[in-house]
Amino acid sequence: MQELSDIIGTQERGGEAAAREEPAAVSAWRYRLIVMQHHGAVYRAARLLLRDGTEAEDVVQEAFLRFWQRGAGVRQPREWLMKVARNACLDRLRKSGRLVSDDGMEVPERGDDRDPAWHFEQRELAARLRRAIDTLTEPQRSLVVLFDVQGMSTDECARIVGINVNQVKVYLHRARRRLRLELEGSE
């Protein structure tokens, strides 16, 4: 009969060997939890950067596949996923050499008692704002999407974009100033 210590030692060594074979893979339950928690936010960020729902879905799928394969050591999955998705979006935009259009980005509005002219003005303002955001250079554009739209902190934005917190603040200030001037000039 095998000794208890021999059995435990064998199991530990087997566990270590298994861990060495695929150290970066994520467990299935953690992966499902991360998908449920962060899929919507990652999709919205990709959709805002690409202005194309189909491409955004592809980017999100790519980001989550990478997380599944390499995310075991990731401590802040939302930031990691946002960074991977942002980089994939930028790669797609660079490869296509296109300016992003705002087709299909109408957000359904809640019914209220406001004048129809007010609703028309708000849709026009939103379209002008989307066009103005499209003209921002990187990393200003990504920071506006991550900070102002997604509500991420300056620390999170800094880690995702790969710059320091002070640079995030400067880029956001410049981006907002440029957006304000563009919107005031287009009235």
C-alpha positions in Angstrom: 0.0 0.0 0.0 1.3 3.4 -0.9 2.1 5.8 1.9 -0.1 9.0 2.2 2.9 11.2 1.7 3.8 9.4 -1.5 0.3 9.9 -2.9 0.3 13.6 -1.9 3.8 14.1 -3.4 2.7 12.4 -6.7 -0.4 14.6 -6.9 1.6 17.8 -6.2 4.2 16.9 -8.8 1.4 16.1 -11.3 -0.2 19.4 -10.6 3.1 21.3 -11.0 3.7 19.5 -14.3 0.2 20.4 -15.6 0.7 24.0 -14.5 4.0 24.2 -16.4 2.4 22.8 -19.6 -0.1 25.7 -20.0 0.6 28.3 -17.4 -1.2 31.1 -19.2 -4.6 29.5 -19.9 -7.6 30.8 -17.9 -9.9 28.5 -16.1 -13.3 28.1 -17.7 -15.3 29.5 -14.7 -13.1 32.6 -14.5 -13.4 33.1 -18.3 -17.2 32.9 -18.2 -17.3 35.4 -15.3 -15.0 37.8 -17.0 -17.0 37.6 -20.2 -20.2 38.3 -18.3 -18.7 41.2 -16.5 -16.8 43.0 -19.3 -18.2 42.0 -22.7 -20.5 45.0 -22.9 -17.9 47.6 -22.0 -15.3 46.1 -24.4 -17.8 46.0 -27.2 -19.0 49.6 -26.7 -15.4 50.9 -26.7 -14.6 48.9 -29.9 -17.8 50.1 -31.5 -17.1 53.7 -30.7 -13.5 53.4 -32.0 -14.4 51.5 -35.2 -17.9 52.8 -35.9 -18.7 49.3 -37.3 -20.6 46.8 -35.2 -19.4 43.8 -37.2 -15.8 44.8 -36.9 -16.3 45.6 -33.2 -17.7 42.1 -32.6 -14.6 40.6 -34.3 -12.3 42.7 -32.2 -14.1 41.7 -29.0 -14.0 38.0 -29.9 -10.3 38.4 -30.6 -9.7 40.1 -27.3 -11.6 37.4 -25.3 -9.8 34.6 -27.2 -6.5 36.1 -26.2 -7.7 36.4 -22.6 -8.7 32.7 -22.7 -5.3 31.7 -24.0 -3.1 34.0 -22.0 -5.1 35.6 -19.2 -4.3 33.4 -16.2 -1.9 36.0 -14.7 -4.0 39.0 -15.5 -4.9 40.9 -12.3 -7.1 43.6 -13.9 -9.0 41.9 -16.7 -11.1 44.9 -17.7 -8.0 47.0 -18.3 -6.2 44.2 -20.1 -9.2 43.5 -22.4 -9.7 47.2 -23.1 -6.0 47.5 -24.1 -6.1 44.5 -26.3 -9.3 45.6 -28.0 -8.0 49.2 -28.4 -4.8 47.9 -30.1 -6.8 45.6 -32.3 -9.1 48.5 -33.3 -6.1 50.8 -34.1 -4.5 48.0 -36.2 -7.7 47.6 -38.2 -8.0 51.4 -38.7 -4.4 51.6 -39.8 -4.6 48.7 -42.2 -7.8 50.0 -43.8 -6.4 53.5 -44.1 -10.0 54.8 -43.7 -11.6 57.5 -41.7 -14.3 56.0 -39.5 -17.9 56.9 -40.5 -20.7 57.5 -38.1 -23.2 55.4 -40.1 -25.6 53.3 -38.0 -24.7 54.9 -34.7 -28.1 56.4 -33.9 -28.9 55.8 -30.3 -32.5 55.3 -29.6 -33.9 58.0 -27.4 -36.5 57.7 -24.6 -39.8 59.2 -25.3 -40.4 62.5 -23.5 -42.4 65.7 -23.7 -39.7 67.7 -25.4 -40.3 69.5 -28.7 -39.4 67.4 -31.8 -37.0 70.2 -32.9 -35.1 69.7 -29.7 -34.7 66.0 -30.5 -33.5 66.9 -34.0 -31.0 69.3 -32.6 -29.7 66.7 -30.2 -29.2 64.1 -33.0 -27.4 66.7 -35.1 -25.2 67.7 -32.1 -24.4 64.0 -31.5 -23.5 63.4 -35.1 -21.3 66.5 -35.1 -19.6 65.3 -31.9 -19.0 61.8 -33.4 -17.5 63.4 -36.5 -15.3 65.7 -34.3 -14.1 62.7 -32.2 -13.2 60.9 -35.4 -10.8 63.7 -36.3 -8.9 63.5 -33.0 -5.4 62.0 -33.2 -4.3 59.0 -31.1 -4.2 58.8 -28.2 -6.7 61.6 -27.7 -9.4 59.7 -29.4 -9.0 56.6 -27.4 -8.8 58.6 -24.2 -12.0 60.4 -24.9 -13.7 57.1 -25.5 -12.2 55.3 -22.5 -12.5 58.2 -20.0 -15.5 60.3 -21.0 -17.7 57.5 -22.6 -16.6 54.4 -20.7 -16.1 56.2 -17.4 -12.7 54.7 -16.7 -10.3 56.4 -14.3 -7.2 58.3 -15.4 -5.0 55.5 -13.9 -6.8 52.9 -15.9 -6.6 55.0 -19.1 -2.9 55.5 -18.5 -2.3 51.8 -18.2 -4.4 50.9 -21.2 -2.9 53.5 -23.5 0.6 53.1 -22.1 1.3 56.6 -21.0 1.5 58.3 -17.6 -1.4 59.9 -15.7 -0.2 63.5 -16.4 -0.1 62.8 -20.1 -3.6 61.4 -19.9 -4.8 64.7 -18.3 -3.0 66.8 -20.9 -4.3 64.8 -23.8 -7.9 64.8 -22.4 -7.7 68.6 -21.9 -6.4 69.2 -25.5 -9.0 66.8 -26.9 -11.9 68.4 -25.1 -10.7 71.9 -26.1 -10.4 70.8 -29.7 -13.9 69.2 -29.6 -15.4 72.4 -28.0 -13.8 74.6 -30.7 -14.9 72.3 -33.5 -18.5 72.2 -32.2 -18.6 75.9 -31.6 -17.2 76.6 -35.1 -19.7 74.3 -36.8 -22.8 75.9 -35.4 
